[in-house]
Amino acid sequence: MENALGLSGGQATLIAITAGFTILGLVGLAAAMFMEKRWKVSYSFEFLFIIGMLVLVYYADWNSKTTYKAYQAELRQWEEVAGTPLAKEDRKGVFDQVINVAAFQWGFAFINENNELSRNAAIVQPGEKVLFRVMSNDVIHGFNIPVANIVAEIDPGDVRELWIRAPDKPGKYLIQCVNYCGVGHAQMKAWLVVQGADEDNEETSQLDTGEGTSNG
């Protein structure tokens, strides 16, 4: 979620703190094994350790809520009736691109605002805010973009809306189904293609794309 918002800092801080405690724990264990005399931890140290853990839990909860609220606040700016997108001028300043996604056994179809259809690639620009409108017409599917920490479960007939900020680095990033949907589930993959230099665009042009229209 944090990566989807394009934020940074909170997640990295929590990982660094966790790694720090792990290293300190291993060092303490090694010291206990080789010390000649048993070291007794003072009560003051124990209280400080407990307070530190409580502060860490509070920070993690605060950071998670703040990120979630920011994500939902921007999503609510784009109000629509399911299946009836707003006019392009009404979306200006909210999302750079809206992509309709049809999930089916066993693949994804991406339809951009120009009604161009791709069976295996969602093509975006670096740093774009992209809204995905994902739907399924057969079974329950999952929609996961690991680089953006985004995952959603899509029920048949429903439309789920989620958005990401595209990576700044051009390249191909995995999109996959994470709900078992049948024998072809393992092959249900696609690419988030972040365009950049000419050589990246040449690679993109080799993907299976074509013209089409959206039923949503």
Secondary structure, 3 states (H helix, E strand, C coil): CHHHHCCCCHHHHHHHHHHHHHHHHHHHHHHHHHCCCCCCCCHHHHHHHHHHHHHHHHHHHHHHHHHHHHHHHHHHCCCCECCECCCHHHHCCCCCEEEEEEEECCEEEEECCCCEEECCEEEECCCCEEEEEEEECCCCEEEEEHHHCEEEEECECCEEEEEEECCCCCEEEEEECCCCCCCCHHHCEEEEEECCCHHHHHHHHCCCEEECCCCC
